[in-house]
Amino acid sequence: MSTRDDVIALLSELVVCPSVNPSDRKDLQPPYGEGPLAELLAVRLRAWGAEVTLREVVPGRPNVIARFEGADPSRSLMLEAHSDTVQGSDMTIPPFEPAVRAGRLYGRGSCDTKGPMAAMLLGIRRVLDEDGRMPVTVYFVSTCDEEQGARGARALISKDFRPDLAVVGEPTDLAICHAHKGTLRWSIRTHGVAVHSSAPQRGVNAIYHMARVIELIEREVAPGLRGKRHPLLGEATISVGVIRGGTQSNVVPAECTIEIDRRMLPGESREEVTEAMRVRLEALKASIPIFSYDIEALQYYEPMEVSTDSIPCRLMAEACTRVLGAAQFVTAPWSANAGVFAALGVPCVLFGPGSIKQAHTKDEFIELGEVEKAVDVYAELIRQCGVAREWPAPIT
Ligand SMILES: [Zn+2]
């Protein structure tokens, strides 16, 4: 079989097995939950000779950790691709019936991030077939819940499991992504007093109070962030994405909630960003009679940045140069598991086939030619790890 046939066969198998992030839902019937995909990966990886562990992070939602022992087991490389995808219900194509047209494979997850995952798996397969074994210990890892807070990535790294370096498979157009923004999401709730709308002066309107919060964010907080610039990633940003409030038009609303997304730059901490928001809200509270609110953190992804001269970047660049003729470095305004791993002490970069422009879209697809090239790059990366003169000192 050609690499193209292998890519189509494996990627189709991954897309046909839905793994939609269930968010808060407890009922994990398909298409929800990463369990079935984790099982599929475990069966395949065991057949390839890996030692495979499934570790439940949330009931029914495991991380997959597959270990291929290397000729030099003192070095370890992790290739990681998250197992969850976003919803398929709003797509204009059948989400879980992969279709190949004009050199592309269509379906939910084909680009984010089952295409990169298939390329990692086939890169590992290539080295096993051609070299007989791995030059260094290689972990293929698939974590759950990347799309809704990265609980899988957070639960993965511990004193018992800390690979020397990692490559996170995300659609980066075959460029090496060495920095990405962080994301902090909050909900803010204002509390009012519900009364009949015929006598609104006797109640406290939670929606009116929330309007003041939104105005504060739009007029003061967002412009205030424009001065915070990173030379590669640009500005920190803030956006209100969800609002819910009130029950019916003849009742003064007792409650209103918004959800906010704050994009963070390397160097900003979750604590200082949250504190700055609290200070603003407290000042607002002091200026409005009977103003009551609470703020709650929903999700957090750490920002990350590694130098293009770091060991993971240099290894990745060597592999790209050998396979693609050149290495290109990029940065991303989105967040991914790489920030979580880096914060937990694992040096890492992001690399993969496909474009983030196709991620989460109504007709998600990936260019098969890019997946084939990524197979070559990942295989070359594994080999480079075996001959690299420099290697990160293990963290103890
Ligand atoms: Zn992704």
Boltz pocket constraint, residues with backbone or C-beta under 6 A from the ligand:
constraints:
  - pocket:
      binder: B
      contacts: [[A, 82], [A, 112], [A, 113], [A, 146], [A, 169], [A, 170]]
      max_distance: 6.0
